[in-house]
Amino acid sequence: MLKRTPNADDLIAPIQQGEVVAYPTEGVFGLGCDANDRAACERIIELKRRRPEQGMIVLIAEWSQLSGWMQPLDSQQQQRLAQRANDFVTWLVPVNENAPKVLCGQHQTLAVRRPVWSPLWTFCRALGRPLVSTSANPHGQSAALNAAEVAGYFGQNSALHSVWDYPCGGYGRPSSIFSLSDGRQWR
């Protein structure tokens, strides 16, 4: 049975123990796990019925959390990040050979977002490591906008441990996606 919690701190231990959880983001609910835990990432792919080559978004509290996976950023890339630091944006970041393939899929980039919504950023900071963030829905379905919709999609599936029962941040949609290399918008 899916556990609901009103407190984000209740998700930290399950994530550290390799569990998959659901939580509100700025726009929609996300499915997440420790981005370093390959087995948990694969459970998310299975839960969503998603193709592994698509890759997944990762949330971070600080860019330094990805230092072992990212290629060094040039001044133009650093400027793009600085200019949009307070925007609801996911960046396609060039990665090195250490970046987990389960996160990148078939791409030479990793989709990364530093949350701009305070409750989610605080949660990511408390977790202290990159967090997978893919929309909480089976592939091809509408993204869940609340904990009840998450339960409707995944409530009977034991692969989802718990959900943070808290409203989303008000954007009502997934983030925009931009290439960090050239600034081009993808979505």
PyMOL commands that place a pseudoatom at each C-alpha (Angstrom):
pseudoatom trace, name=CA, resn=MET, resi=1, chain=A, elem=C, hetatm=0, pos=[0.000, 0.000, 0.000]
pseudoatom trace, name=CA, resn=LEU, resi=2, chain=A, elem=C, hetatm=0, pos=[1.328, 3.427, -0.956]
pseudoatom trace, name=CA, resn=LYS, resi=3, chain=A, elem=C, hetatm=0, pos=[2.334, 5.513, 2.061]
pseudoatom trace, name=CA, resn=ARG, resi=4, chain=A, elem=C, hetatm=0, pos=[1.382, 9.193, 2.065]
pseudoatom trace, name=CA, resn=THR, resi=5, chain=A, elem=C, hetatm=0, pos=[3.330, 11.708, 4.119]
pseudoatom trace, name=CA, resn=PRO, resi=6, chain=A, elem=C, hetatm=0, pos=[2.793, 15.446, 4.617]
pseudoatom trace, name=CA, resn=ASN, resi=7, chain=A, elem=C, hetatm=0, pos=[6.506, 15.865, 5.369]
pseudoatom trace, name=CA, resn=ALA, resi=8, chain=A, elem=C, hetatm=0, pos=[9.295, 15.766, 2.773]
pseudoatom trace, name=CA, resn=ASP, resi=9, chain=A, elem=C, hetatm=0, pos=[11.815, 14.696, 5.419]
pseudoatom trace, name=CA, resn=ASP, resi=10, chain=A, elem=C, hetatm=0, pos=[9.978, 11.354, 5.608]
pseudoatom trace, name=CA, resn=LEU, resi=11, chain=A, elem=C, hetatm=0, pos=[11.168, 10.589, 2.054]
pseudoatom trace, name=CA, resn=ILE, resi=12, chain=A, elem=C, hetatm=0, pos=[14.895, 10.958, 2.720]
pseudoatom trace, name=CA, resn=ALA, resi=13, chain=A, elem=C, hetatm=0, pos=[15.498, 7.621, 4.484]
pseudoatom trace, name=CA, resn=PRO, resi=14, chain=A, elem=C, hetatm=0, pos=[13.533, 5.601, 1.892]
pseudoatom trace, name=CA, resn=ILE, resi=15, chain=A, elem=C, hetatm=0, pos=[15.495, 7.258, -0.943]
pseudoatom trace, name=CA, resn=GLN, resi=16, chain=A, elem=C, hetatm=0, pos=[18.786, 6.505, 0.849]
pseudoatom trace, name=CA, resn=GLN, resi=17, chain=A, elem=C, hetatm=0, pos=[17.612, 2.874, 1.176]
pseudoatom trace, name=CA, resn=GLY, resi=18, chain=A, elem=C, hetatm=0, pos=[17.009, 2.546, -2.571]
pseudoatom trace, name=CA, resn=GLU, resi=19, chain=A, elem=C, hetatm=0, pos=[13.279, 3.199, -2.684]
pseudoatom trace, name=CA, resn=VAL, resi=20, chain=A, elem=C, hetatm=0, pos=[11.275, 5.072, -5.334]
pseudoatom trace, name=CA, resn=VAL, resi=21, chain=A, elem=C, hetatm=0, pos=[9.104, 7.946, -4.072]
pseudoatom trace, name=CA, resn=ALA, resi=22, chain=A, elem=C, hetatm=0, pos=[6.763, 10.558, -5.538]
pseudoatom trace, name=CA, resn=TYR, resi=23, chain=A, elem=C, hetatm=0, pos=[6.799, 14.253, -4.700]
pseudoatom trace, name=CA, resn=PRO, resi=24, chain=A, elem=C, hetatm=0, pos=[5.482, 17.604, -5.895]
pseudoatom trace, name=CA, resn=THR, resi=25, chain=A, elem=C, hetatm=0, pos=[7.677, 19.771, -8.093]
pseudoatom trace, name=CA, resn=GLU, resi=26, chain=A, elem=C, hetatm=0, pos=[7.117, 23.307, -9.302]
pseudoatom trace, name=CA, resn=GLY, resi=27, chain=A, elem=C, hetatm=0, pos=[4.676, 22.077, -11.938]
pseudoatom trace, name=CA, resn=VAL, resi=28, chain=A, elem=C, hetatm=0, pos=[3.708, 18.387, -11.654]
pseudoatom trace, name=CA, resn=PHE, resi=29, chain=A, elem=C, hetatm=0, pos=[4.372, 15.406, -9.409]
pseudoatom trace, name=CA, resn=GLY, resi=30, chain=A, elem=C, hetatm=0, pos=[7.606, 13.548, -9.996]
pseudoatom trace, name=CA, resn=LEU, resi=31, chain=A, elem=C, hetatm=0, pos=[8.876, 10.036, -9.419]
pseudoatom trace, name=CA, resn=GLY, resi=32, chain=A, elem=C, hetatm=0, pos=[12.294, 10.022, -7.848]
pseudoatom trace, name=CA, resn=CYS, resi=33, chain=A, elem=C, hetatm=0, pos=[15.126, 8.036, -6.352]
pseudoatom trace, name=CA, resn=ASP, resi=34, chain=A, elem=C, hetatm=0, pos=[18.816, 8.444, -5.636]
pseudoatom trace, name=CA, resn=ALA, resi=35, chain=A, elem=C, hetatm=0, pos=[20.310, 9.193, -9.056]
pseudoatom trace, name=CA, resn=ASN, resi=36, chain=A, elem=C, hetatm=0, pos=[23.341, 7.062, -8.105]
pseudoatom trace, name=CA, resn=ASP, resi=37, chain=A, elem=C, hetatm=0, pos=[21.180, 3.968, -7.498]
pseudoatom trace, name=CA, resn=ARG, resi=38, chain=A, elem=C, hetatm=0, pos=[20.938, 2.121, -10.812]
pseudoatom trace, name=CA, resn=ALA, resi=39, chain=A, elem=C, hetatm=0, pos=[18.425, -0.473, -9.564]
pseudoatom trace, name=CA, resn=ALA, resi=40, chain=A, elem=C, hetatm=0, pos=[16.072, 2.235, -8.277]
pseudoatom trace, name=CA, resn=CYS, resi=41, chain=A, elem=C, hetatm=0, pos=[16.407, 4.149, -11.571]
pseudoatom trace, name=CA, resn=GLU, resi=42, chain=A, elem=C, hetatm=0, pos=[15.515, 0.990, -13.477]
pseudoatom trace, name=CA, resn=ARG, resi=43, chain=A, elem=C, hetatm=0, pos=[12.426, 0.528, -11.272]
pseudoatom trace, name=CA, resn=ILE, resi=44, chain=A, elem=C, hetatm=0, pos=[11.280, 4.022, -12.276]
pseudoatom trace, name=CA, resn=ILE, resi=45, chain=A, elem=C, hetatm=0, pos=[11.731, 3.151, -15.957]
pseudoatom trace, name=CA, resn=GLU, resi=46, chain=A, elem=C, hetatm=0, pos=[9.675, 0.013, -15.364]
pseudoatom trace, name=CA, resn=LEU, resi=47, chain=A, elem=C, hetatm=0, pos=[6.983, 1.862, -13.362]
pseudoatom trace, name=CA, resn=LYS, resi=48, chain=A, elem=C, hetatm=0, pos=[6.559, 4.420, -16.142]
pseudoatom trace, name=CA, resn=ARG, resi=49, chain=A, elem=C, hetatm=0, pos=[6.804, 1.822, -18.932]
pseudoatom trace, name=CA, resn=ARG, resi=50, chain=A, elem=C, hetatm=0, pos=[9.364, 4.144, -20.466]
pseudoatom trace, name=CA, resn=ARG, resi=51, chain=A, elem=C, hetatm=0, pos=[12.103, 3.375, -22.993]
pseudoatom trace, name=CA, resn=PRO, resi=52, chain=A, elem=C, hetatm=0, pos=[15.521, 3.387, -21.230]
pseudoatom trace, name=CA, resn=GLU, resi=53, chain=A, elem=C, hetatm=0, pos=[17.166, 5.325, -24.075]
pseudoatom trace, name=CA, resn=GLN, resi=54, chain=A, elem=C, hetatm=0, pos=[15.069, 8.403, -23.226]
pseudoatom trace, name=CA, resn=GLY, resi=55, chain=A, elem=C, hetatm=0, pos=[17.043, 9.267, -20.100]
pseudoatom trace, name=CA, resn=MET, resi=56, chain=A, elem=C, hetatm=0, pos=[15.676, 11.094, -17.058]
pseudoatom trace, name=CA, resn=ILE, resi=57, chain=A, elem=C, hetatm=0, pos=[15.823, 14.502, -15.392]
pseudoatom trace, name=CA, resn=VAL, resi=58, chain=A, elem=C, hetatm=0, pos=[17.921, 14.950, -12.261]
pseudoatom trace, name=CA, resn=LEU, resi=59, chain=A, elem=C, hetatm=0, pos=[17.295, 17.575, -9.568]
pseudoatom trace, name=CA, resn=ILE, resi=60, chain=A, elem=C, hetatm=0, pos=[20.153, 19.103, -7.597]
pseudoatom trace, name=CA, resn=ALA, resi=61, chain=A, elem=C, hetatm=0, pos=[20.463, 21.612, -4.782]
pseudoatom trace, name=CA, resn=GLU, resi=62, chain=A, elem=C, hetatm=0, pos=[23.878, 22.780, -6.037]
pseudoatom trace, name=CA, resn=TRP, resi=63, chain=A, elem=C, hetatm=0, pos=[25.714, 22.328, -9.323]
pseudoatom trace, name=CA, resn=SER, resi=64, chain=A, elem=C, hetatm=0, pos=[28.710, 20.934, -7.434]
pseudoatom trace, name=CA, resn=GLN, resi=65, chain=A, elem=C, hetatm=0, pos=[26.675, 17.745, -6.847]
pseudoatom trace, name=CA, resn=LEU, resi=66, chain=A, elem=C, hetatm=0, pos=[27.309, 16.875, -10.507]
pseudoatom trace, name=CA, resn=SER, resi=67, chain=A, elem=C, hetatm=0, pos=[31.020, 17.726, -10.666]
pseudoatom trace, name=CA, resn=GLY, resi=68, chain=A, elem=C, hetatm=0, pos=[31.999, 14.092, -11.294]
pseudoatom trace, name=CA, resn=TRP, resi=69, chain=A, elem=C, hetatm=0, pos=[29.561, 13.720, -14.200]
pseudoatom trace, name=CA, resn=MET, resi=70, chain=A, elem=C, hetatm=0, pos=[29.736, 17.048, -16.047]
pseudoatom trace, name=CA, resn=GLN, resi=71, chain=A, elem=C, hetatm=0, pos=[32.239, 18.252, -18.584]
pseudoatom trace, name=CA, resn=PRO, resi=72, chain=A, elem=C, hetatm=0, pos=[33.884, 21.508, -17.506]
pseudoatom trace, name=CA, resn=LEU, resi=73, chain=A, elem=C, hetatm=0, pos=[31.642, 24.479, -18.293]
pseudoatom trace, name=CA, resn=ASP, resi=74, chain=A, elem=C, hetatm=0, pos=[32.950, 27.288, -20.453]
pseudoatom trace, name=CA, resn=SER, resi=75, chain=A, elem=C, hetatm=0, pos=[32.235, 30.948, -19.646]
pseudoatom trace, name=CA, resn=GLN, resi=76, chain=A, elem=C, hetatm=0, pos=[29.249, 31.112, -22.011]
pseudoatom trace, name=CA, resn=GLN, resi=77, chain=A, elem=C, hetatm=0, pos=[27.622, 28.080, -20.359]
pseudoatom trace, name=CA, resn=GLN, resi=78, chain=A, elem=C, hetatm=0, pos=[28.258, 29.527, -16.907]
pseudoatom trace, name=CA, resn=GLN, resi=79, chain=A, elem=C, hetatm=0, pos=[26.674, 32.793, -18.057]
pseudoatom trace, name=CA, resn=ARG, resi=80, chain=A, elem=C, hetatm=0, pos=[23.556, 30.936, -19.330]
pseudoatom trace, name=CA, resn=LEU, resi=81, chain=A, elem=C, hetatm=0, pos=[23.153, 29.243, -15.940]
pseudoatom trace, name=CA, resn=ALA, resi=82, chain=A, elem=C, hetatm=0, pos=[23.599, 32.529, -14.088]
pseudoatom trace, name=CA, resn=GLN, resi=83, chain=A, elem=C, hetatm=0, pos=[21.105, 34.410, -16.299]
pseudoatom trace, name=CA, resn=ARG, resi=84, chain=A, elem=C, hetatm=0, pos=[18.378, 31.794, -15.779]
pseudoatom trace, name=CA, resn=ALA, resi=85, chain=A, elem=C, hetatm=0, pos=[19.230, 30.801, -12.174]
pseudoatom trace, name=CA, resn=ASN, resi=86, chain=A, elem=C, hetatm=0, pos=[15.751, 31.748, -10.916]
pseudoatom trace, name=CA, resn=ASP, resi=87, chain=A, elem=C, hetatm=0, pos=[13.806, 30.329, -13.864]
pseudoatom trace, name=CA, resn=PHE, resi=88, chain=A, elem=C, hetatm=0, pos=[11.858, 27.048, -14.054]
pseudoatom trace, name=CA, resn=VAL, resi=89, chain=A, elem=C, hetatm=0, pos=[14.324, 25.530, -16.522]
pseudoatom trace, name=CA, resn=THR, resi=90, chain=A, elem=C, hetatm=0, pos=[15.856, 22.114, -17.099]
pseudoatom trace, name=CA, resn=TRP, resi=91, chain=A, elem=C, hetatm=0, pos=[19.267, 22.180, -18.755]
pseudoatom trace, name=CA, resn=LEU, resi=92, chain=A, elem=C, hetatm=0, pos=[20.746, 19.560, -21.094]
pseudoatom trace, name=CA, resn=VAL, resi=93, chain=A, elem=C, hetatm=0, pos=[24.271, 19.469, -19.668]
pseudoatom trace, name=CA, resn=PRO, resi=94, chain=A, elem=C, hetatm=0, pos=[27.248, 17.877, -21.491]
pseudoatom trace, name=CA, resn=VAL, resi=95, chain=A, elem=C, hetatm=0, pos=[28.531, 14.918, -19.473]
pseudoatom trace, name=CA, resn=ASN, resi=96, chain=A, elem=C, hetatm=0, pos=[31.695, 12.873, -19.241]
pseudoatom trace, name=CA, resn=GLU, resi=97, chain=A, elem=C, hetatm=0, pos=[32.100, 9.081, -19.195]
pseudoatom trace, name=CA, resn=ASN, resi=98, chain=A, elem=C, hetatm=0, pos=[31.290, 8.912, -15.463]
pseudoatom trace, name=CA, resn=ALA, resi=99, chain=A, elem=C, hetatm=0, pos=[27.658, 9.994, -15.894]
pseudoatom trace, name=CA, resn=PRO, resi=100, chain=A, elem=C, hetatm=0, pos=[25.298, 7.030, -15.386]
pseudoatom trace, name=CA, resn=LYS, resi=101, chain=A, elem=C, hetatm=0, pos=[23.931, 5.774, -18.705]
pseudoatom trace, name=CA, resn=VAL, resi=102, chain=A, elem=C, hetatm=0, pos=[20.629, 4.928, -17.018]
pseudoatom trace, name=CA, resn=LEU, resi=103, chain=A, elem=C, hetatm=0, pos=[20.162, 8.693, -16.486]
pseudoatom trace, name=CA, resn=CYS, resi=104, chain=A, elem=C, hetatm=0, pos=[21.479, 9.892, -19.859]
pseudoatom trace, name=CA, resn=GLY, resi=105, chain=A, elem=C, hetatm=0, pos=[19.886, 7.216, -22.006]
pseudoatom trace, name=CA, resn=GLN, resi=106, chain=A, elem=C, hetatm=0, pos=[21.182, 7.519, -25.571]
pseudoatom trace, name=CA, resn=HIS, resi=107, chain=A, elem=C, hetatm=0, pos=[22.267, 11.137, -25.082]
pseudoatom trace, name=CA, resn=GLN, resi=108, chain=A, elem=C, hetatm=0, pos=[25.646, 12.767, -24.437]
pseudoatom trace, name=CA, resn=THR, resi=109, chain=A, elem=C, hetatm=0, pos=[23.883, 15.136, -22.062]
pseudoatom trace, name=CA, resn=LEU, resi=110, chain=A, elem=C, hetatm=0, pos=[22.079, 14.888, -18.750]
pseudoatom trace, name=CA, resn=ALA, resi=111, chain=A, elem=C, hetatm=0, pos=[18.826, 16.768, -18.119]
pseudoatom trace, name=CA, resn=VAL, resi=112, chain=A, elem=C, hetatm=0, pos=[19.381, 18.758, -14.889]
pseudoatom trace, name=CA, resn=ARG, resi=113, chain=A, elem=C, hetatm=0, pos=[17.287, 21.231, -12.937]
pseudoatom trace, name=CA, resn=ARG, resi=114, chain=A, elem=C, hetatm=0, pos=[18.052, 23.198, -9.810]
pseudoatom trace, name=CA, resn=PRO, resi=115, chain=A, elem=C, hetatm=0, pos=[14.595, 23.767, -8.256]
pseudoatom trace, name=CA, resn=VAL, resi=116, chain=A, elem=C, hetatm=0, pos=[13.374, 27.343, -7.971]
pseudoatom trace, name=CA, resn=TRP, resi=117, chain=A, elem=C, hetatm=0, pos=[10.476, 26.420, -5.682]
pseudoatom trace, name=CA, resn=SER, resi=118, chain=A, elem=C, hetatm=0, pos=[11.648, 26.673, -2.081]
pseudoatom trace, name=CA, resn=PRO, resi=119, chain=A, elem=C, hetatm=0, pos=[10.030, 23.482, -0.642]
pseudoatom trace, name=CA, resn=LEU, resi=120, chain=A, elem=C, hetatm=0, pos=[11.585, 21.330, -3.378]
pseudoatom trace, name=CA, resn=TRP, resi=121, chain=A, elem=C, hetatm=0, pos=[14.991, 23.022, -3.220]
pseudoatom trace, name=CA, resn=THR, resi=122, chain=A, elem=C, hetatm=0, pos=[15.013, 22.559, 0.577]
pseudoatom trace, name=CA, resn=PHE, resi=123, chain=A, elem=C, hetatm=0, pos=[14.170, 18.873, 0.122]
pseudoatom trace, name=CA, resn=CYS, resi=124, chain=A, elem=C, hetatm=0, pos=[16.962, 18.419, -2.439]
pseudoatom trace, name=CA, resn=ARG, resi=125, chain=A, elem=C, hetatm=0, pos=[19.402, 20.200, -0.146]
pseudoatom trace, name=CA, resn=ALA, resi=126, chain=A, elem=C, hetatm=0, pos=[18.447, 17.954, 2.799]
pseudoatom trace, name=CA, resn=LEU, resi=127, chain=A, elem=C, hetatm=0, pos=[18.864, 14.863, 0.597]
pseudoatom trace, name=CA, resn=GLY, resi=128, chain=A, elem=C, hetatm=0, pos=[22.354, 16.050, -0.346]
pseudoatom trace, name=CA, resn=ARG, resi=129, chain=A, elem=C, hetatm=0, pos=[22.648, 14.120, -3.600]
pseudoatom trace, name=CA, resn=PRO, resi=130, chain=A, elem=C, hetatm=0, pos=[21.187, 14.200, -7.117]
pseudoatom trace, name=CA, resn=LEU, resi=131, chain=A, elem=C, hetatm=0, pos=[17.542, 13.118, -7.235]
pseudoatom trace, name=CA, resn=VAL, resi=132, chain=A, elem=C, hetatm=0, pos=[15.847, 11.581, -10.271]
pseudoatom trace, name=CA, resn=SER, resi=133, chain=A, elem=C, hetatm=0, pos=[12.794, 13.579, -11.318]
pseudoatom trace, name=CA, resn=THR, resi=134, chain=A, elem=C, hetatm=0, pos=[10.577, 12.198, -14.029]
pseudoatom trace, name=CA, resn=SER, resi=135, chain=A, elem=C, hetatm=0, pos=[6.881, 12.975, -14.220]
pseudoatom trace, name=CA, resn=ALA, resi=136, chain=A, elem=C, hetatm=0, pos=[4.667, 10.727, -12.091]
pseudoatom trace, name=CA, resn=ASN, resi=137, chain=A, elem=C, hetatm=0, pos=[2.639, 9.019, -14.775]
pseudoatom trace, name=CA, resn=PRO, resi=138, chain=A, elem=C, hetatm=0, pos=[2.836, 5.983, -17.033]
pseudoatom trace, name=CA, resn=HIS, resi=139, chain=A, elem=C, hetatm=0, pos=[4.502, 6.948, -20.309]
pseudoatom trace, name=CA, resn=GLY, resi=140, chain=A, elem=C, hetatm=0, pos=[2.025, 8.654, -22.615]
pseudoatom trace, name=CA, resn=GLN, resi=141, chain=A, elem=C, hetatm=0, pos=[-0.450, 9.570, -19.844]
pseudoatom trace, name=CA, resn=SER, resi=142, chain=A, elem=C, hetatm=0, pos=[-0.977, 13.023, -18.320]
pseudoatom trace, name=CA, resn=ALA, resi=143, chain=A, elem=C, hetatm=0, pos=[1.392, 13.968, -15.507]
pseudoatom trace, name=CA, resn=ALA, resi=144, chain=A, elem=C, hetatm=0, pos=[-0.076, 13.673, -12.002]
pseudoatom trace, name=CA, resn=LEU, resi=145, chain=A, elem=C, hetatm=0, pos=[-0.862, 17.039, -10.426]
pseudoatom trace, name=CA, resn=ASN, resi=146, chain=A, elem=C, hetatm=0, pos=[-1.534, 15.796, -6.877]
pseudoatom trace, name=CA, resn=ALA, resi=147, chain=A, elem=C, hetatm=0, pos=[-0.954, 12.841, -4.561]
pseudoatom trace, name=CA, resn=ALA, resi=148, chain=A, elem=C, hetatm=0, pos=[-4.389, 11.347, -5.344]
pseudoatom trace, name=CA, resn=GLU, resi=149, chain=A, elem=C, hetatm=0, pos=[-3.524, 11.157, -9.059]
pseudoatom trace, name=CA, resn=VAL, resi=150, chain=A, elem=C, hetatm=0, pos=[-0.173, 9.520, -8.206]
pseudoatom trace, name=CA, resn=ALA, resi=151, chain=A, elem=C, hetatm=0, pos=[-2.056, 6.945, -6.116]
pseudoatom trace, name=CA, resn=GLY, resi=152, chain=A, elem=C, hetatm=0, pos=[-4.457, 6.387, -9.020]
pseudoatom trace, name=CA, resn=TYR, resi=153, chain=A, elem=C, hetatm=0, pos=[-1.566, 5.583, -11.351]
pseudoatom trace, name=CA, resn=PHE, resi=154, chain=A, elem=C, hetatm=0, pos=[0.716, 3.667, -8.980]
pseudoatom trace, name=CA, resn=GLY, resi=155, chain=A, elem=C, hetatm=0, pos=[-1.086, 3.060, -5.657]
pseudoatom trace, name=CA, resn=GLN, resi=156, chain=A, elem=C, hetatm=0, pos=[-1.226, -0.714, -6.059]
pseudoatom trace, name=CA, resn=ASN, resi=157, chain=A, elem=C, hetatm=0, pos=[2.369, -1.015, -7.281]
pseudoatom trace, name=CA, resn=SER, resi=158, chain=A, elem=C, hetatm=0, pos=[4.780, -1.994, -4.536]
pseudoatom trace, name=CA, resn=ALA, resi=159, chain=A, elem=C, hetatm=0, pos=[7.692, -0.464, -6.487]
pseudoatom trace, name=CA, resn=LEU, resi=160, chain=A, elem=C, hetatm=0, pos=[6.537, 3.002, -5.320]
pseudoatom trace, name=CA, resn=HIS, resi=161, chain=A, elem=C, hetatm=0, pos=[7.274, 3.393, -1.615]
pseudoatom trace, name=CA, resn=SER, resi=162, chain=A, elem=C, hetatm=0, pos=[5.648, 6.680, -0.642]
pseudoatom trace, name=CA, resn=VAL, resi=163, chain=A, elem=C, hetatm=0, pos=[4.348, 10.039, -1.804]
pseudoatom trace, name=CA, resn=TRP, resi=164, chain=A, elem=C, hetatm=0, pos=[4.803, 13.498, -0.315]
pseudoatom trace, name=CA, resn=ASP, resi=165, chain=A, elem=C, hetatm=0, pos=[1.195, 14.663, -0.070]
pseudoatom trace, name=CA, resn=TYR, resi=166, chain=A, elem=C, hetatm=0, pos=[1.738, 18.368, -0.650]
pseudoatom trace, name=CA, resn=PRO, resi=167, chain=A, elem=C, hetatm=0, pos=[0.573, 20.734, -3.428]
pseudoatom trace, name=CA, resn=CYS, resi=168, chain=A, elem=C, hetatm=0, pos=[2.772, 21.468, -6.434]
pseudoatom trace, name=CA, resn=GLY, resi=169, chain=A, elem=C, hetatm=0, pos=[4.442, 24.851, -6.786]
pseudoatom trace, name=CA, resn=GLY, resi=170, chain=A, elem=C, hetatm=0, pos=[1.851, 26.414, -9.072]
pseudoatom trace, name=CA, resn=TYR, resi=171, chain=A, elem=C, hetatm=0, pos=[3.372, 26.200, -12.569]
pseudoatom trace, name=CA, resn=GLY, resi=172, chain=A, elem=C, hetatm=0, pos=[0.914, 23.473, -13.689]
pseudoatom trace, name=CA, resn=ARG, resi=173, chain=A, elem=C, hetatm=0, pos=[3.242, 22.065, -16.340]
pseudoatom trace, name=CA, resn=PRO, resi=174, chain=A, elem=C, hetatm=0, pos=[6.650, 20.416, -16.751]
pseudoatom trace, name=CA, resn=SER, resi=175, chain=A, elem=C, hetatm=0, pos=[9.693, 22.689, -16.990]
pseudoatom trace, name=CA, resn=SER, resi=176, chain=A, elem=C, hetatm=0, pos=[11.069, 24.147, -20.205]
pseudoatom trace, name=CA, resn=ILE, resi=177, chain=A, elem=C, hetatm=0, pos=[14.187, 22.360, -21.471]
pseudoatom trace, name=CA, resn=PHE, resi=178, chain=A, elem=C, hetatm=0, pos=[17.206, 24.183, -22.907]
pseudoatom trace, name=CA, resn=SER, resi=179, chain=A, elem=C, hetatm=0, pos=[20.571, 23.050, -24.227]
pseudoatom trace, name=CA, resn=LEU, resi=180, chain=A, elem=C, hetatm=0, pos=[23.367, 24.426, -22.074]
pseudoatom trace, name=CA, resn=SER, resi=181, chain=A, elem=C, hetatm=0, pos=[25.777, 24.125, -25.028]
pseudoatom trace, name=CA, resn=ASP, resi=182, chain=A, elem=C, hetatm=0, pos=[23.957, 26.470, -27.415]
pseudoatom trace, name=CA, resn=GLY, resi=183, chain=A, elem=C, hetatm=0, pos=[20.994, 27.894, -25.458]
pseudoatom trace, name=CA, resn=ARG, resi=184, chain=A, elem=C, hetatm=0, pos=[18.428, 26.341, -27.823]
pseudoatom trace, name=CA, resn=GLN, resi=185, chain=A, elem=C, hetatm=0, pos=[15.012, 25.440, -26.360]
pseudoatom trace, name=CA, resn=TRP, resi=186, chain=A, elem=C, hetatm=0, pos=[13.930, 21.816, -26.734]
pseudoatom trace, name=CA, resn=ARG, resi=187, chain=A, elem=C, hetatm=0, pos=[10.567, 21.980, -24.955]
for i in range(1, 187): cmd.bond("trace and resi %d" % i, "trace and resi %d" % (i + 1))
show_as sticks, trace
zoom trace
